[in-house]
Amino acid sequence: MKSRPARAQPAQARVPTTASPARPKRASPAGEVRIIGGQWKRSKLPVADKPGLRPTPDRVRETLFNWLGQDLTGWRCVDAFAGTGALGFEAASRGATEVRLVEQDPALVAQLKVLQAKLQAHAVQVLRGDGIAALKQLAPASMNLIFLDPPFDAKLYEAALQAAARALASGGYVYLEAPSAWGEEQLAPLGLTLYRHLKAGAVHAHLLTKETS
């Protein structure tokens, strides 16, 4: 794995209150989002008109990849609830060696495959299936970055985090989006620790690492 960017002191980050009002993550009308960095910068990703499909807002993705560093060369990644594929394609655009996009909805899977072919994203694998089951099938300590953005009302967070912690390599990260903040008291039993956090509208975005002994 490529060396990680130097860490600042762990802290919570919030979108400045002087910024323009955040837009809550919610069911999106048919439209599009854009990849914001890397070799496919400005490439359009369609957003299907499906209840609960919530592509990560641009400024949240921008902050996330500022935390991670812009160059993910050599990283192995999985997006367990891929949706539009915005997070996974961002990682591949920034040089990730392997990106697995897991999605249950057959129409979204087909859309992801079209995008994969259009971008000639050879590092990207599109898989239809259950996100948590896919995480459980990964080899232990095999992934450098795991994206978790399940439906807010699905109550999948604890199971997804348990599976992600097992699959996460030493020094790797889990990115979690949720409708409420996850604190150390919830994360510690799962073997994870909070590295960064921001709140943007209705979204709590967390960057987690694996606890070390």
TATANOR-V268349 format. One record per backbone hydrogen bond with DSSP energy under -0.5 kcal/mol. CO is the residue of the C=O (numbers start at 1). NH is the residue of the N-H. E is the energy in kcal/mol with one decimal. If there is no record, write none. Layout:
((CO & NH & E) (CO & NH & E))
This chain:
((11 & 197 & -0.5) (16 & 19 & -1.5) (22 & 24 & -0.6) (24 & 26 & -0.6) (31 & 47 & -2.8) (33 & 45 & -3.6) (35 & 42 & -3.4) (38 & 41 & -1.5) (40 & 43 & -2.5) (43 & 35 & -2.4) (45 & 33 & -2.6) (46 & 48 & -0.6) (47 & 31 & -1.8) (48 & 50 & -1.8) (50 & 53 & -1.9) (52 & 54 & -0.7) (53 & 28 & -1.5) (57 & 61 & -2.3) (58 & 62 & -2.7) (59 & 63 & -2.0) (60 & 64 & -2.6) (61 & 65 & -2.5) (62 & 66 & -1.2) (63 & 67 & -2.2) (64 & 68 & -2.3) (65 & 69 & -1.3) (68 & 5 & -0.5) (70 & 72 & -0.7) (72 & 75 & -2.5) (75 & 97 & -1.5) (75 & 98 & -1.6) (76 & 144 & -2.4) (76 & 145 & -1.7) (77 & 100 & -2.1) (78 & 80 & -0.7) (78 & 147 & -2.8) (79 & 82 & -0.5) (79 & 102 & -2.7) (82 & 85 & -2.7) (85 & 89 & -3.0) (86 & 90 & -1.7) (87 & 91 & -1.9) (88 & 92 & -2.3) (89 & 93 & -2.6) (90 & 94 & -1.1) (91 & 96 & -2.0) (92 & 95 & -1.8) (93 & 39 & -2.4) (94 & 72 & -2.8) (95 & 74 & -1.1) (98 & 77 & -3.3) (99 & 101 & -0.6) (99 & 125 & -2.9) (100 & 79 & -3.2) (100 & 102 & -0.6) (101 & 127 & -3.3) (102 & 82 & -2.8) (103 & 129 & -1.6) (105 & 109 & -2.3) (106 & 110 & -2.2) (107 & 111 & -2.0) (108 & 112 & -2.6) (109 & 113 & -2.1) (110 & 114 & -1.9) (111 & 115 & -2.1) (112 & 116 & -2.6) (113 & 117 & -2.1) (114 & 118 & -2.6) (115 & 119 & -2.7) (116 & 120 & -0.6) (116 & 121 & -2.3) (120 & 122 & -1.8) (121 & 124 & -1.6) (123 & 99 & -2.7) (125 & 101 & -3.3) (125 & 127 & -0.6) (127 & 103 & -2.2) (127 & 129 & -0.5) (130 & 134 & -2.3) (131 & 135 & -2.0) (132 & 136 & -2.2) (133 & 137 & -1.2) (134 & 138 & -0.5) (135 & 138 & -1.1) (139 & 142 & -1.1) (143 & 169 & -3.5) (144 & 173 & -2.5) (145 & 78 & -1.8) (146 & 175 & -3.1) (147 & 80 & -1.9) (148 & 177 & -2.3) (151 & 154 & -1.9) (156 & 160 & -2.6) (157 & 161 & -2.8) (158 & 162 & -2.4) (159 & 163 & -2.1) (160 & 164 & -2.4) (161 & 165 & -2.7) (162 & 166 & -1.5) (163 & 167 & -1.6) (164 & 168 & -1.3) (166 & 141 & -2.2) (167 & 142 & -1.1) (167 & 143 & -2.6) (169 & 172 & -2.3) (172 & 210 & -0.5) (173 & 146 & -2.0) (174 & 176 & -0.5) (174 & 208 & -3.3) (175 & 148 & -3.0) (176 & 206 & -3.0) (178 & 204 & -2.5) (181 & 183 & -0.5) (183 & 186 & -1.0) (183 & 187 & -2.0) (184 & 188 & -2.9) (187 & 190 & -1.4) (187 & 192 & -2.0) (188 & 191 & -1.9) (191 & 211 & -2.6) (193 & 209 & -2.5) (195 & 11 & -1.1) (196 & 207 & -2.8) (197 & 13 & -3.8) (198 & 205 & -2.8) (199 & 15 & -1.0) (200 & 203 & -1.9) (203 & 200 & -2.4) (203 & 205 & -0.6) (204 & 178 & -2.0) (204 & 206 & -0.5) (205 & 198 & -2.3) (206 & 176 & -2.5) (206 & 208 & -0.5) (207 & 195 & -2.9) (207 & 196 & -1.8) (208 & 174 & -2.2) (209 & 193 & -2.9))
